[in-house]
Amino acid sequence: MDIKDTARPLGGAGVSAFLRSLPAEPLLLGLGEARHFVGELGEVRNEIFQHLVEHEGYRSFAIESDCLRGLAVDDHITTGAGTLDDVMERGFSHGFGAVPANRELVRWIRAYNEEHDDKLRFFGFDGPLEYWAESPRQALTSLYALLDGPLPCTAKTLDTLLGPDDRWTNQATVMDPSQSIGRSADAQRLRLLADDLVALLETQAPRLSAKDGERAALYGRTAVGLLRYHHWMADESPARMSRLSALRDAMMAANLRAAAEHGPALVFGHNLHLQRTVSHMPLGDQRLEWWSAGAIVATHLGDRYAFLASALGTVGDDTPPPDTVEGILSTLPWDVALIDAHRLAEAVTTTPAPRVSRDFAYFPLDPDRLDTIDGIVFLKRAANVG
């Protein structure tokens, strides 16, 4: 089989043909990033999403950004609340609000919603964390405010237990677990209160509107997830960083499953989070290993989850060797191609060499895992890399 027979130029017809080739219609279609902040990939993503909305009935977009911040974007696109400048500043984490393709996407979704009754939705699916984590204040107090009495504590007690936010957000805890307050008496009591509030939410769900119920559930799982994460930030065992990575992806998976309840969604995040397999990442002298959000979601959704990995050919002046997957795909005649990964695995008779990148933020494709990917979005050149 010729390599060209496994691929097609990326376009609306190609995306629809790819969907028809899958065993089931996805509820969640993951589009992975080989590297964050690749401008050309953001532009391709926007084109794919617009086609999915206009021709395949997709109703939601989810991005690897703070799930609580994302509420500001969802409010803007559905009701017009706030200005575009405001939501790009407040509605994204990790610097993603400054990405031009994200701004254009939000602008396009808002314009679409102004003309249609069936509104598109926007979700951040990451927790309010990186390797350090935010205070659980916003999640806990927002959940508390939506519930009716009798409540398990007063608002003043909750505020006192939370204390100053900076004792939660101390970034030194990433490398020094002794500085974490995650196992303090206050944090332990907050974990019990969060459990009580989530249980109370279940008993009061019938009195809440659909919007309030959806947001209360988000606040509840975020509060519980953050408090659990802070607890393990105080852990001093060698498995600490892998455990934190796993907890983060478990929070991502829960948010993605909630997004899937609103109809088919395109999910945009790093390949490491969206792939179906165990993820690995070097961190200093450690090698972290954890089950990705995509693997967790696929366990629940089965064939209703599909994964498109992205891969990059020449990045700046870094050209892939011809015996790597990226080098082989660089022989295709198109600037952007959509490849059937299963057919590619069959067509490549000799296992390609792994690509070694000088860019620590770029994760090349693992040639041994091609058969775990549904498809590959390949960009022959990426010059706009932040």
C-alpha positions in Angstrom: 0.0 0.0 0.0 1.3 3.4 -1.0 1.5 6.0 1.8 -0.6 8.4 -0.3 -3.4 5.8 -0.3 -3.8 6.3 3.5 -4.3 10.0 3.3 -6.3 12.8 1.8 -6.0 16.6 1.8 -7.7 18.0 4.8 -11.1 19.7 4.0 -14.7 19.4 4.8 -15.3 16.4 2.6 -12.3 14.7 4.1 -13.4 15.3 7.6 -16.9 13.9 6.8 -15.4 10.8 5.1 -13.2 10.2 8.1 -16.3 10.3 10.4 -18.1 7.8 8.2 -15.2 5.4 8.4 -15.5 5.2 12.2 -17.4 2.3 13.8 -19.8 4.7 15.5 -20.7 8.4 15.4 -18.5 10.1 18.1 -20.0 12.0 21.0 -16.5 13.4 21.6 -14.0 13.9 18.8 -10.6 14.6 20.2 -8.2 16.7 18.1 -4.8 16.5 19.8 -2.0 19.0 19.8 1.5 17.7 19.3 2.6 21.1 20.8 0.7 24.0 22.3 0.7 27.4 20.6 1.1 26.2 17.0 -0.8 29.0 15.0 -1.4 26.9 11.9 -3.0 24.1 13.9 -5.4 26.5 15.6 -6.5 27.8 12.2 -7.0 24.2 10.9 -9.0 23.4 14.1 -11.3 26.3 13.5 -12.0 25.1 9.9 -12.7 21.6 11.2 -15.1 22.8 13.9 -17.0 25.1 11.5 -17.5 22.2 9.2 -18.6 19.9 12.0 -21.2 22.4 13.2 -22.6 23.2 9.7 -22.5 19.7 8.2 -22.3 17.1 11.0 -24.5 18.5 13.8 -21.8 19.2 16.4 -23.0 21.5 19.2 -20.1 22.1 21.5 -16.4 22.9 21.7 -14.1 22.0 24.6 -10.6 23.2 25.1 -7.8 22.3 27.5 -8.3 25.4 29.7 -9.7 26.2 33.1 -13.2 24.8 33.4 -14.4 27.6 35.7 -12.9 30.4 33.6 -14.6 28.9 30.6 -18.0 29.8 32.0 -17.3 33.4 31.1 -16.8 32.4 27.5 -19.9 30.2 27.5 -22.0 33.1 28.8 -20.6 35.4 26.2 -21.3 33.1 23.2 -24.8 32.1 24.4 -26.1 35.4 25.9 -23.7 38.1 24.7 -22.5 38.8 28.2 -19.2 40.8 28.3 -17.0 42.0 25.5 -14.8 39.8 23.3 -11.7 41.5 24.8 -13.0 40.8 28.3 -13.8 37.1 27.8 -10.5 36.4 26.0 -8.7 37.9 29.1 -10.8 36.2 31.8 -12.2 33.1 30.1 -8.9 31.2 29.4 -6.0 29.9 31.4 -2.4 29.0 30.4 -2.2 32.0 28.1 -4.6 30.6 25.6 -6.7 33.8 25.6 -3.9 35.5 23.7 -4.0 33.0 20.8 -5.4 34.6 17.7 -7.1 31.4 16.6 -9.0 31.1 19.9 -10.2 34.7 19.6 -11.4 34.0 16.1 -13.2 30.9 17.2 -15.0 32.7 20.0 -16.0 35.5 17.7 -17.3 32.9 15.1 -19.3 31.0 17.7 -20.9 34.2 19.0 -21.9 35.2 15.5 -23.3 31.8 14.8 -25.4 31.8 18.0 -26.8 35.2 17.2 -28.4 33.7 14.1 -29.5 30.4 15.5 -31.9 29.3 18.3 -30.0 26.1 19.0 -27.0 27.6 20.7 -23.4 26.2 20.5 -21.7 25.7 23.8 -18.1 26.3 25.0 -16.4 24.3 27.7 -13.0 24.5 29.4 -12.2 20.9 30.4 -9.0 21.3 32.4 -9.1 21.8 36.2 -8.1 25.2 37.7 -4.5 23.9 37.9 -1.2 23.0 36.3 1.2 21.2 38.6 0.3 23.9 41.2 -3.4 24.4 41.8 -5.9 27.2 42.5 -7.7 27.7 45.8 -11.0 25.7 46.0 -12.7 29.0 47.1 -14.6 29.8 43.8 -15.9 26.2 43.4 -16.9 25.7 47.0 -18.5 29.1 47.5 -20.3 29.0 44.2 -21.8 25.6 45.0 -22.7 26.8 48.5 -24.6 29.8 47.0 -26.8 27.5 44.8 -27.9 25.2 47.6 -30.8 25.7 50.0 -30.7 25.0 53.8 -30.1 23.4 56.1 -26.4 23.7 55.0 -23.6 21.8 56.8 -21.8 25.0 57.8 -22.2 28.8 57.7 -20.7 30.9 54.9 -18.4 32.5 57.5 -17.1 29.1 58.6 -16.4 28.2 55.0 -14.5 31.5 54.4 -12.5 31.0 57.6 -11.5 27.4 56.6 -10.5 28.6 53.1 -8.3 31.4 54.5 -6.1 33.5 52.2 -6.0 32.2 48.6 -2.3 32.6 48.4 -1.7 29.7 50.8 -3.3 27.4 48.3 -1.7 28.8 45.2 1.9 28.8 46.4 3.8 27.5 43.4 6.7 26.4 45.5 4.6 23.4 46.5 5.3 21.9 43.0 8.8 20.9 44.1 8.4 21.1 47.9 5.4 19.1 49.2 6.2 20.3 52.8 4.8 23.7 51.8 1.4 22.4 50.8 -1.5 22.9 53.1 -3.4 20.1 51.4 -3.3 17.9 54.5 -3.8 20.6 57.1 -6.8 20.3 59.6 -8.6 23.1 57.6 -8.1 21.2 54.3 -9.3 17.9 55.8 -12.4 19.6 57.1 -13.1 21.2 53.8 -12.9 17.8 52.1 -15.7 16.6 54.4 -17.7 19.7 53.8 -17.3 19.4 50.0 -18.6 15.9 50.2 -21.6 17.0 52.2 -22.3 19.8 49.8 -22.2 17.5 46.8 -24.5 15.0 48.5 -26.8 17.9 49.3 -26.8 18.9 45.7 -28.0 15.5 44.7 -31.0 15.8 47.1 -31.8 19.3 45.8 -31.3 18.7 42.0 -35.0 18.9 41.2 -35.4 22.5 42.5 -32.6 23.8 40.3 -32.9 25.1 36.7 -31.0 23.2 34.0 -28.3 25.9 33.9 -27.9 26.1 37.7 -27.9 22.3 38.0 -25.2 22.0 35.4 -23.0 24.6 37.0 -23.6 23.3 40.5 -22.4 19.9 39.3 -19.3 21.5 37.8 -18.6 23.4 41.0 -19.0 20.2 43.0 -16.7 18.0 41.0 -14.1 20.9 40.8 -14.2 21.5 44.5 -13.7 17.8 45.3 -11.1 17.4 42.6 -9.1 20.5 43.8 -9.1 19.4 47.4 -8.1 15.9 46.5 -5.3 17.3 44.3 -4.0 19.6 47.1 -4.1 16.6 49.5 -1.7 14.7 47.2 0.5 17.8 46.6 1.5 17.2 50.2 2.6 13.7 49.5 6.3 13.0 49.7 6.4 9.6 47.9 8.3 9.0 44.6 4.9 8.5 42.9 3.7 12.0 43.8 4.0 13.7 40.4 2.6 10.8 38.4 -0.4 10.7 40.8 -1.0 14.4 40.4 -0.9 14.0 36.6 -3.4 11.2 36.9 -5.7 13.2 39.1 -5.6 16.1 36.7 -6.6 13.9 33.8 -9.4 12.3 35.8 -10.8 15.8 36.4 -10.5 16.5 32.6 -12.3 13.2 31.8 -15.2 14.1 34.2 -15.6 17.5 32.5 -15.5 15.9 29.0 -18.2 13.4 29.9 -20.3 16.3 31.1 -19.8 18.1 27.8 -20.8 15.0 25.9 -24.3 15.3 27.4 -24.9 18.3 25.2 -24.4 16.5 21.9 -21.4 15.9 19.7 -18.4 18.0 20.7 -14.9 18.7 19.3 -12.3 18.5 22.0 -9.0 20.3 21.6 -6.0 19.6 23.9 -2.6 18.1 24.0 -2.1 14.6 22.5 -0.9 13.5 25.9 -4.3 14.2 27.4 -6.5 13.0 24.5 -4.8 9.8 23.4 -6.3 6.4 24.4 -3.1 5.0 26.0 -0.9 5.5 29.0 0.9 8.9 28.8 4.6 9.3 29.5 6.5 12.6 30.1 10.0 13.4 31.4 10.1 15.8 34.3 13.6 16.5 35.5 15.1 13.1 36.4 11.7 11.5 36.6 9.6 9.8 33.9 5.9 10.4 34.7 3.3 7.8 33.7 -0.5 8.1 34.0 -3.7 7.2 32.2 -4.8 10.0 29.9 -8.2 11.7 30.0 -8.8 10.2 26.5 -8.2 6.7 27.9 -10.6 7.3 30.8 -13.3 8.7 28.5 -12.9 5.9 26.0 -13.4 3.4 28.9 -16.9 5.0 29.4 -17.9 5.9 25.8 -16.2 3.2 23.9 -16.5 3.8 20.1 -18.4 7.1 20.8 -14.9 8.6 21.5 -12.6 9.1 18.6 -9.1 10.6 18.5 -7.3 12.6 15.9 -3.6 13.1 16.8 -1.8 16.0 15.3 1.8 15.8 14.0 4.2 18.4 12.6 6.7 18.1 9.8 9.2 20.9 9.6 9.0 23.1 12.7 11.0 26.2 12.1 14.3 24.8 10.9 13.8 21.4 12.4 13.1 18.9 9.6 12.2 15.4 10.5 14.5 12.6 9.4 13.0 10.6 6.5 12.8 7.3 8.6 10.4 8.9 11.2 6.6 8.9 10.9 6.8 12.7 10.4 9.5 12.2 7.7 7.4 9.7 5.9 4.3 11.9 6.1 6.3 14.8 4.8 6.4 13.1 1.4 2.7 13.6 1.0 1.8 16.3 -1.6 -0.5 18.3 0.6 0.4 21.0 3.2 -2.3 19.7 5.5 -3.4 16.1 5.3 -5.8 13.8 7.2 -4.4 10.3 7.5 -6.1 7.0 8.4 -3.7 5.9 11.2 -4.8 2.3 11.1 -4.1 2.0 7.4 -0.8 3.9 7.9 0.3 1.3 10.4 -0.4 -1.4 7.8 1.3 0.5 5.0 4.5 1.1 6.9 6.3 -2.3 6.7 9.3 -1.3 8.7 8.7 0.3 12.1 9.8 4.0 11.8 12.4 5.5 14.1 11.1 7.7 16.9 11.7 11.4 16.1 13.9 13.3 18.6 12.9 17.0 18.8 15.1 19.8 20.0 11.9 21.5 21.2 11.0 20.1 24.7 7.4 21.3 24.2 6.9 19.2 21.1 5.9 15.6 21.5 6.4 13.6 18.2 4.3 10.6 17.4 5.2 7.3 18.9 5.6 5.0 15.9 4.7 2.0 18.1 1.2 3.4 18.9 -0.1 4.3 15.4 -2.8 1.6 15.7 -4.2 3.2 18.9 -5.0 6.4 16.9 -8.0 6.8 14.7 -6.5 9.5 12.5 -3.7 12.0 12.1 -3.9 15.7 11.2 -0.5 16.4 9.6 0.9 19.8 9.0 3.9 19.6 6.7 5.3 22.9 8.0 4.7 24.9 11.2 6.3 28.3 11.2 3.9 30.1 13.6 5.0 28.4 16.8 4.8 30.4 20.1 
